Amino acid sequence: MTELKYHSTKPINQLPTINHLIQGIHQTNSLYIETIVGQNAYLLECLTE
């Protein structure tokens, strides 16, 4: 019973860390995507002129 309790509370304690990690990855990805889109738009402008 104690073992089961320990296992069920462990992920709950780790959740804020996981959420923070996911948030960080999401922010990095959106910044990276914005940069790529920006560079592609700039290249397209140069090609079409």
Secondary structure, DSSP 8 states (H G I E B T S, - for coil): -HHHHHHHHHHHHHHHHHHHHHHHHHHHHHHHHHHHHHHHHHHHHHHH-
